[in-house]
Amino acid sequence: MAPDLELLQGTWRQISFEENGLADPPDSHGAPDAILTIKGTGFHVAVPGGETLVEGRFVLHPATSPKGIDWIDSIGPDAGTRLPAIYALGAHTFAFAAADADRERPSDFSGGAGITVRAFVRT
């Protein structure tokens, strides 16, 4: 398993969320303290207590700068759509900035229109 993929494995708790430049707006794919579980190249997001919000798979592009990730939801309104994103990963932290499907991959974590930024800590 590639180093970043191996480091992503496990569970992560969401600590911040921004969408379209707004901090903590209503969130259909997450929630305060939502739990992101990564197993292989699959992901599952649930509220504390278990209700599934979104799940799917992802593809890493660790050799790009910034590092890239594509999210492909398997349920919900974005099911089957590739959402281009970037990510930053540490031993205990993970963040990504994802663009809407009709936009280019973000070049930084500044957010703005059509961009969702989420940050997590390892649980």
N, C-alpha and C positions, 0 to 999 in steps of 0.2 A: 504494500500500500504506500502511495506517495506520502511524503512527510505532512503536507497540509491536510490531506484527506484523513490521515491517521490522527492528527491533532484535533480535527473537528468532531471526531466520534464522541458520543455521549450526550449529556443533557446540559442545556443552557437556559438561564432565566433572563427574560427581556428586562432591561433596566431603562431604556429610553426608546422613544419612537417619534419620528417626524414624518409628515406627509405633505407634499406641496408647500413646503416652507413653514408649516404650522406644527408646533410641538404638541403632542398628545391629543390629536383630534379623535373623533369616534373611529374605531378600528375594526374592520370586518375580518382581518386576517391575524389579529393578535389581540392582546389585552394586557393591562398592567400585570406584571409578573408571569406572563405567558411562558410556557415551557416549550422550547425547541429541542426535539430529540433527533439526533443524526445517527443513522446506522447504515454503513456503507455509503452509497450515494443517494440514499433516501432520507426524507425529512418528514417530521410530523410536528405540528404546532397544536397545543391544547391549552385551555385555561386550567389554572390550578383546580384540581378536582376531576379533570378528565375530558370535558367536552372538546371534541376535535374542531379546530378552526380551519385548518388547511393542511394538506400533505401533498407530497409529490417527490420529485427527484431533482438533482442538480448536477451540473458539470463545472468542474474547476478549470481555470486557466491561470495557474500559478506563475507562469513564466512571463506574463504581461506586466506592465507597469502603468497604473496600479494593477494588482492582482485581480483577475476577473472570475466571476461566477455567473452561471446562467441558472435561474430557477424555473422549473417546469411544474406547475401545480397539476395534480391529478383530479382535484375536485374544485367545485366553485366556479365563479364567472371567468377565471383565467385558465381553466383546465385546458391543458395541451399547448398553451401559449408560452413561448420562451421569453423570460424577462431578463434583460441584460443588466448585470450589476458588477460592482467592485467589492472587494472585501479586505479587511485587516484582521489578522489573527495572531493572538498571543497564547501563552499557556493557559491563561484563565479568562481571556477576553476575546470576543468576536464581534465584529461590526460589519454591516454591509449597507451599501447605497444602491438601490435598484431603480431602474428607469421603467416607465410604462412601456408596454410592448412596442409602441410605435415610435420610440425615441432611441437615440444613440446611448451606448453604455456611458454612465457618468465617468468623469475624469477625476473627480474628487468627492469628498464627503460634505460639501457645503449645502446640499439639498436644493430645494426650489421646486418650481412647477414641474409636475410629472415625475418627481423623485421621492422615493420612500427610503428613509434612513432608520435602521434599527441597531441597537447595541445590546449585547448580552454578556453575562458572566457565567462561568462554569458552575454547575451545582454539585 
